[in-house]
């Protein structure tokens, strides 16, 4: 069984309020992780502590308002969204970067996405699919 699926299965099976407890349960299944590695995996899976226990929460991209995307060659993509949403969008993109995506810089309603120049079109297409942008 893959590790991500195992983590989600353990979280569904019983309330887990502490990452240490989850590490112990994973170890009993033969999966030895550090706390920092587990923390990064939980973030990538969209798992957060809600009402005292770890749970998977709705994907952030689904909760965001409309996004438009523009190219700024040779290596930038510019995403525009509603005021106050750019930082959440940037964090979401940084949490699961597309191949060739180097990082983001977010303001109030604008996110700059730095991309390897040779991957600009590929990352743009990926973001268009992911965010259903215009």
C-alpha positions as CSV (number, residue, x, y, z in Angstrom):
1,X,0.0,0.0,0.0
2,X,1.4,3.4,-0.8
3,X,2.3,5.7,2.1
4,X,-0.2,8.5,1.3
5,X,-3.1,6.0,1.1
6,X,-2.0,4.4,4.4
7,X,-1.8,7.8,6.2
8,X,-5.4,8.7,5.0
9,X,-6.6,5.3,6.0
10,X,-5.2,5.6,9.5
11,X,-6.7,9.1,9.9
12,X,-10.1,7.7,8.8
13,X,-10.0,4.7,11.1
14,X,-9.6,6.5,14.4
15,X,-9.2,10.0,15.8
16,X,-5.6,11.0,15.8
17,X,-4.8,14.3,17.7
18,X,-1.0,14.2,17.6
19,X,1.6,13.6,14.8
20,X,3.6,11.5,17.3
21,X,0.7,9.1,17.6
22,X,0.4,8.9,13.8
23,X,4.2,8.2,13.6
24,X,3.8,5.3,16.0
25,X,0.9,3.9,14.0
26,X,2.8,4.2,10.8
27,X,5.8,2.5,12.4
28,X,3.6,-0.5,13.3
29,X,2.8,-0.7,9.6
30,X,6.5,-0.8,8.7
31,X,6.7,2.9,7.7
32,X,9.5,4.8,9.5
33,X,9.3,8.6,9.0
34,X,10.6,11.7,10.7
35,X,8.2,14.1,12.1
36,X,9.2,16.8,9.6
37,X,8.7,14.4,6.7
38,X,5.2,13.4,8.0
39,X,4.3,17.1,8.5
40,X,5.2,17.9,4.8
41,X,3.2,14.8,3.6
42,X,0.2,15.9,5.7
43,X,0.3,19.4,4.2
44,X,0.6,18.0,0.6
45,X,-2.4,15.7,1.3
46,X,-4.5,18.6,2.5
47,X,-4.6,17.2,6.1
48,X,-5.1,19.7,8.9
49,X,-6.0,19.6,12.6
50,X,-9.7,20.3,12.9
51,X,-11.5,20.2,16.2
52,X,-8.6,18.4,17.9
53,X,-7.9,15.7,15.3
54,X,-6.2,15.4,11.9
55,X,-8.5,15.3,8.9
56,X,-8.3,15.8,5.2
57,X,-9.9,19.2,4.3
58,X,-11.4,20.4,1.0
59,X,-8.8,21.3,-1.6
60,X,-7.8,25.0,-1.5
61,X,-8.0,25.5,-5.2
62,X,-11.7,24.6,-5.2
63,X,-12.5,27.4,-2.7
64,X,-10.7,30.1,-4.6
65,X,-12.5,32.7,-6.7
66,X,-11.9,33.1,-10.5
67,X,-8.3,33.2,-11.6
68,X,-6.9,34.6,-14.8
69,X,-3.4,33.7,-16.2
70,X,-1.0,35.7,-18.4
71,X,2.4,34.9,-19.7
72,X,5.4,37.2,-19.0
73,X,8.1,35.5,-21.0
74,X,10.7,34.3,-20.8
75,X,10.0,32.7,-17.4
76,X,7.0,34.2,-15.5
77,X,3.3,33.4,-15.3
78,X,1.1,36.0,-13.7
79,X,-2.1,34.9,-12.0
80,X,-4.8,37.4,-11.0
81,X,-7.5,36.7,-8.5
82,X,-9.8,38.5,-6.1
83,X,-8.3,40.8,-3.5
84,X,-7.0,38.9,-0.5
85,X,-6.7,35.5,-2.2
86,X,-3.3,35.6,-3.9
87,X,-1.3,34.4,-0.8
88,X,-3.6,31.4,-0.4
89,X,-3.3,30.6,-4.1
90,X,0.5,30.9,-3.9
91,X,0.7,28.6,-0.9
92,X,-1.5,26.1,-2.7
93,X,0.7,26.2,-5.8
94,X,3.9,25.9,-3.8
95,X,2.5,22.9,-1.9
96,X,2.3,20.8,-5.1
97,X,4.5,22.4,-7.7
98,X,4.3,21.5,-11.4
99,X,7.6,20.2,-12.9
100,X,9.6,23.2,-13.9
101,X,7.8,25.5,-11.4
102,X,10.5,27.2,-9.3
103,X,8.4,29.2,-6.9
104,X,5.8,31.9,-6.3
105,X,5.6,35.4,-5.1
106,X,2.2,36.6,-4.0
107,X,0.7,40.0,-3.2
108,X,-2.9,40.8,-2.5
109,X,-4.5,39.8,-5.8
110,X,-1.5,38.8,-8.0
111,X,0.7,35.7,-7.9
112,X,4.0,35.6,-10.0
113,X,5.0,32.0,-10.8
114,X,8.7,31.6,-11.7
115,X,9.2,28.9,-14.2
116,X,12.2,27.3,-16.0
117,X,12.0,29.1,-19.4
118,X,11.9,25.8,-21.4
119,X,8.9,24.6,-19.3
120,X,6.8,27.8,-19.5
121,X,4.1,26.4,-21.9
122,X,3.9,23.1,-20.0
123,X,3.5,24.8,-16.6
124,X,1.0,27.3,-18.1
125,X,-1.1,24.4,-19.4
126,X,-0.9,22.6,-16.1
127,X,-2.1,25.6,-14.2
128,X,-4.9,26.2,-16.6
129,X,-6.2,22.7,-16.1
130,X,-5.6,22.8,-12.3
131,X,-7.3,26.2,-11.7
132,X,-9.7,26.3,-14.7
133,X,-8.4,29.7,-15.6
134,X,-9.0,32.0,-18.6
